[in-house]
Amino acid sequence: MLSECRVVGAAWISLAVGVLSRRSLLIGLPVGLVLARLAAFPGARSSVAWHMCAGVARVITGLGLLLLFVALDLESGFTTIVIAHASLATAYVAISVHARLVDFDPRSRRRQWILGATPVRRFAAITCR
């Protein structure tokens, strides 16, 4: 078996990639909110692109990212792994938030406001339930 030092090092790198890839929430969450709340905005029909990003084979997405990194002259390593993970996860975050908010009853948000819930508390109750 490989030396334990290499295995532990790989585990730490995997953990760091996972933590840094959470930044896909910074993009995916607002996109999902906009897609759910503003159904009549000019780019509403382009929301299909987010669903296609999640449905495209991972190999094709990986190849596209590899070609992008080569064109940008980035060496493969930790940074490119984090960028790839975050870009793949962003589409899934946007789809999940959109799906959760589309079937949400708007009267519930009004009830929470009347009962004195803060905007952060209302958002957490709507999204995480």
N, C-alpha and C positions, 0 to 999 in steps of 0.2 A: 504494500500500500504506500501511497505517497506520504511524505513526511508530514507530521501533524502541523508543523509551522506553515506549510503551504496551504493546507486545508483551512486552517484558522484564518490565514490572510485572505483567502478567497471568500470565506464567509463574511469577513468584515467588509470587503469590497461589495459583495452582494447586498449587504445591509445598507451601506452608504448609497448605492444606486437606488435602492427602494425608497430611502428617505428623500433623496434629492428629486426623484421622479414624481413625488407628490406635488411638485410645482405645476403639474398638469391641471390641478384643481384651480389654479389661478386663472387659467384660460377657459377650461371646460365648464366651470360653474357659471360664469357670466354668460357664456354662449348658450347654455341650456336655459338660463333664466330669460334671456332675450327671445329665444325661439318659442318658449312657452307663453310669455306675457305679451309679446308684440307679434301676433300671428299675421297682421296685415302690413308689416313693414316691407319695403321694396325688395329685400333679398330673402323673403320668407321661403320662396321656392328653392333657394339654394341650400336649404337645410338638408335636402336629400344628400348633399355632398358629405355631410357629417356621418350620415348613416352608411354611405358607401365607404368612407374611410374605415369604419369599423368592420365592414363586411369583406373588404378586399383581403385576399390571401396575405398572410404575414410574410411570406417569401417575397411577394411582389413589393410590398411596402418596404421590407428590408433592403431589397435591391435598389429601390428608388432612393432610400436614404443613403445607401452606399455611394450611388452615383452623385448625389448631392455633396456628400463629404469629400469625394474625390475632386469634384468641380471647385469646391471651396478650399481645396488643398489642406484639409484637416487630417491629421494622422489618427488612425484608429486607436482608441484607448478609452480611458475612463469618461472623458467628456463626451465623446460620440455615443457611448453606451447610454449615458444619462439623457442626452438629447433624443435618442431613438426611443427609449422607454417613455419619456414624457410625451413625445409626439403621438405614440400609439395610444397612450392612456387618455389623452385629451378627448379624442372622439368618443370613447366609452363614457367618460364623465359627462360630456354634453348630452349624449343620448339618455343616460340614466336620469339626469336632472330634468330634462325635457319630458320624458315619459312620466316621471313622478308628478310634475306640476301640471301637465295637461289634464289629467283626470281629477285634479284637486277642485273641491267646491269653494268658490270665492266667498260664499257666505261664512264659511268657517274662519277665514282671515278677519272678516268684519267682527265676528263674535269674539275672537281673541283680542282685537283692538278695544272693543267695548269693555271687556273684562280687565283691561289694564296691562296686557302683555307688551313688553318692549319689542321693537322691531327685530332685534336679534333673537329673542325668545320665540316670536312668531315664525321667523324663518326656520329656526331649528325644529320647531314642532311640525311645521309643514313638510320640510324636506326629509327629516330623519325618522318620521313615523311610518 
